[in-house]
Amino acid sequence: MQPDPHPLVEAATSTSRFAVTRRWLARVSEWSAKATFRIKRGTPAVTIAELGKSWELTDAQRDSLLQLGETKPGAAFIDEKVGNINRAAFHRSAFVLNAATHLIFVDLAAQLLLSVWELKAVLIALNLLLALIAHFQMRENYRALIAGPRQLPKKRRLLGLLRNPRYNKAVKKSSRPYARSAWKEQTLYRTAYFANAVIIFLGSQFILPAERLIFPFGFMIGKITGLITTIVVFFDGWRGIRAGDDARLAREREVSVYRNLKI
């Protein structure tokens, strides 16, 4: 009695489909990693190696970062700056996504029975401006990482008899990046995420009104538009909450810097 060959054929077919699906998922994951620009964080050596894949590091810069990562404060400094780079890159991608959503799926003026195309242009331009600000913030954190932690002057001068006023000034100066980061997270990014969520929720509409399309395309476009905009609305709400948490963390780091003041 001959064995049934169908199970082998079905197994080969399912394996082939799995391989194709796996390749597509790998491509999507690779594209997403490039679009969001996320540096994997781990030990200082691993983080620096991942950083070198995204930015070109000279041998001197790599050696300096590796030497810095051998100490506990240096490792914390590298992890903090890379985390800031990842967060700024995520903001950049998120606001580009919001700009594309406003361009394709949102028409607030039409929902308000107005004919003001400038409103759409302004919303897109504002989101692209925020993406540009996040890009500059990412580059600023990268330059700060390469420069390394600032060396503070001595606390006292003249053989320890007098206080050194340059020390307190240097401490205050080192707190400014945290203050700027907290302001951006709280005032710019958090407000923009919540505003985008409200505007997208109120003005969700495809470029072409669904009622003008032939059935069933109008029905399908309406459902797809609603699904995409709902996902973006929840995403903006989530990022707005996270931006508030990031602002609070930056404020805590700013306060911790002032604890080193010698008054």
N, C-alpha and C positions, 0 to 999 in steps of 0.2 A: 504494500500500500504506500503510494507516494505521499510525502509530507506536503502540506499546504504551503505554497510559496508566498501567499499574500501577507502573512505577518512580517516577513523579511522586507518586502517591498514597502509596507506601511511604516516599518521602523526606519528604513532608509529615507523615506519621504519626510517623516517627522524630524529626523536628524538634520536633513537638509534645510527644512524650514526653520529649525532652531538656530542653525548656523547663520542663515540669512538675517533672522531677527536679531541675533547677537551682534552681527556686524553693523546693522542699522543703529542699534542702541549705542554701540561704541562710537559711531560717527556722531550721533546726537550728543553724547556725553563730551566728546572732544570739541565739538562746535560750541557747546554751552560753556565749557571751560575757557575757550578762547574769548567768547563774548563777555563773560563775567570777570575774567582775569582774576582768578583766585590762586593764591600761592599757598601750597600745602604747608601746614605748620607742624613741627615736631621738635626734635633736638636741634640745637643751633646749627650743627653740621648739615642736617637734612634740610632745614629751612633755607640756609644759604645756598645749598645745591639747587633747590627749587627756585630760589630767587634768580640764580644765574641762568635758568631756562627762559625767564621772561625778560630780563635785562642783562646786557653785556657787562660783566664785571671784570676789571683788570686783576692781574695776579696780586698786586699790592692791596687792592680793595678786598679781595677774597681773604687774603692772609690776615688783614686787619680785623675783618669781621669774625674769622675763626678764632683769633686770639682774644677778641672781646667776648666771644661766647663761652670761653673757658671759665669765666668768673660768673658767679650767680647774678650780680647786678647787670652784667653785660648780657647774659642770656635773657633776663627779664626785659631789658631794653630792646633787644632784637625782636622778641616775641610781641612786645607792645607795638613797635613800629610796623611790623608785618601785618598785625591785626588791623591797624589803622589803614594801611594800604588796601587790604582786602575789603574793608568796610567802605572806603571811598570809591573803590572800583565797583562795588555792588550798587552804591547810590548812582553812579554814572550809568550803569546798565539799566537800573530801574527807571530813571527819568527818560532815557531814550525809549524804553518800552512805553512809558506814559505818553510821550510825544507821538509815537506811532499809533497808539490807541486813539488819541485825539484826532489824528489825521484820518484814520480809516473808519472808526466805529463811533465817533462822538460828534454831534452837531447840536450844541446847546441852543444856538440861536433858532434853529428850526423847531426845536421842541417848545420854545417860547413864542412861536409864531412870528419870528422876526427874520429878516433877511440881512444879516450882518456877518459876512464872511470874515471880516477882520477879527471877530471874536475868536474864531478857530485858530487863525494865524497867531494871535497873541498868546493863546494857551500853549500852542506848539512851541513858540519861541521861548516862552518862560521855562518850559521843561527842558529844552535844549540848553538854555543858559544855566540852569541848575546842574545839568550833566557836565557842562564845561567847568563849573566851579568845583564839582567833585573830582574832575580829572586833574585840575591844578592842585587840589588838596592831596590827591594820591601822589603826584610828583613831588610835592613839598615833603611828604613823609618819607619818600624814597631818598631824597637828598639829605634829610635829617638822619636817616639810617646810615648812609654812607659816611656822613661827617662824624658820626659817633656821639656819645654823650658829652655834654659840655663840661669842661674842667672848671670847677669853682676856685676862686682865689682863696688865699688863706683867711681864716676867720679873724685873726688878730695880727697886728704888725708891731714893729719896734720891739722885738724880743718878747712879744706877748703882752706888752704893757697897754696897748691901745687897740680898740676895735677897728676893724677894717671896713669902712662903709662900702667898698666895692663888693664885698661878699654878699650883703643883703640885696644890693642892686642886681647882682648876677642871679641870685635865687628868684627874685621877682621876675626877671627876664625869662627864666626857664619855665615859669608858670603860664606865660602868655599863650603858647601853643594849645594848652589845655583849655584856656578860657575861650580862644577862638573856636576850637572844636566844639565845645559845649554850646556856644552861641549858634553855630551853624546847624548842629543837630536839633536844637530846641526851636530856634526861630525860623530857619530856612527849611530844612528837610522835613521836620515833623509837620509843620504847617502845610507844606506843599503836598505831602502824602495825603493828609486828611482832605485838603481842598480838591485834589485829584479824584479821590474816592467819591466825594459828593458830586462833583461836576460830571464824572463818568456815569454815575448812577442816574442823574437827572437827564443827561443829554445823550444817552445811548441810542445811536441810530447809524445804520450803515451809510456809506457815501451815497448810494442810490436808495431811496425809500423802498421798503419791502413791498408796499402796495402797488408800486409801478412795475414790478417784475412779474413775469408769467408764472402761473401756478404750475408746479409746486415750488419753484425757485424762491419766490417771495417768502413762503412759509419756512423753507430751509434756512434762508439767509437770516430771517428774523430770529430763529432759534439759535443759530450759530453766533450771531451778534450778541444775543442775551447771555449765552454761556461764556463767551470770551470776556465781555465787559464785567460780568459777575465775578469771574476769577480775578481780574485786575482790581476790582473794587476791594475784594477781600485781601488781596496782596498789599494794596496801598494802606488799608487799615492796619494790617499786621506790621508793616514797615514803619508806620507812624508811631505805633506803640514801642517798637524796638528803638526808634530814634530817640524817644523820650528816655529810655533806659540808658542808651549810649551817652546822652547829654548828662544824665545823673552820674555816670561813671567818670566822665571827663571832669565834672565839678569836684568829685571826690579826689581825683588825682591832683587837681589844682590846689585843693585844701591841704593835701598831704605835702605838697611842695613848701607851703608856707610854714609848716611845722619846723622846718630847718632854719627859720629866721632866728637870729641872735639879737634880741632887742634889749 
